[in-house]
Amino acid sequence: MTLKSENLVDLIFNKLKTYKNKKIFLEKENLDKFILYLFKEN
């Protein structure tokens, strides 16, 4: 994973963890895998 994509994952992770309206159970590794899956080419 590149530094740029790692920073993006960190940013999304921090935003989701501080979201107050709903409880979100999230692990950074799972978010990593999900984002890599989204960017994966067919």
Secondary structure, 3 states (H helix, E strand, C coil): CCHHHHHHHHHHHHHHHCCCCCCCCCCHHHHHHHHHHHHCCC
